[in-house]
Amino acid sequence: MKNLVGFLFVSLFFISCQQKIKPEDLVNINGYWEIEKVGFDKGEDKQYVMNESYDYFEIWKNNDGFRKKVMPQLDGTFIVNDTYENIKIRFKDDQVFMDYVTPYAKWTEELIAVTEDKLVFKNQDEKEYHYKKAQKLNILGDGKKIK
């Protein structure tokens, strides 16, 4: 019985420590993000050491926005194409969802965590996508700072 009470206490502690995402936290989504790992529902993770593309998010005050794939270049610029996904952020109970729409598909991901330097989504297949804030590259040695 003591073990059961202890287990319940620890479980409630971890549940209560989970980040509750508020509307004012959504501004942290804006910017360039680099995927770090994907967590699968069976417990294994796939690590990403180097990425050829970043995700760029822009969310406006009305909770609408978009996501684009961009490719960082050695001089600190990005190659961008015209492909993007429209996003609508939706709050439901204690959860936050990102509803995506393209001309070809619609899908939803749950926003698990968002801070200035961390972003975590979970899709319908229970895969968790962990991102870190991306830094612009400039390894050409020209001495110029990237803005």
Salt bridges, closest charged atoms under 4 A:
ASP45 OD2 - LYS37 NZ 3.50
ASP55 OD2 - ARG67 NH1 3.70
ASP55 OD1 - LYS69 NZ 2.57
ASP64 OD1 - LYS88 NZ 3.28
GLU85 OE1 - ARG67 NE 2.71
ASP94 OD2 - LYS20 NZ 3.47
ASP99 OD2 - ARG90 NE 2.77
GLU126 OE1 - LYS122 NZ 3.50
GLU128 OE1 - HIS130 NE2 3.22
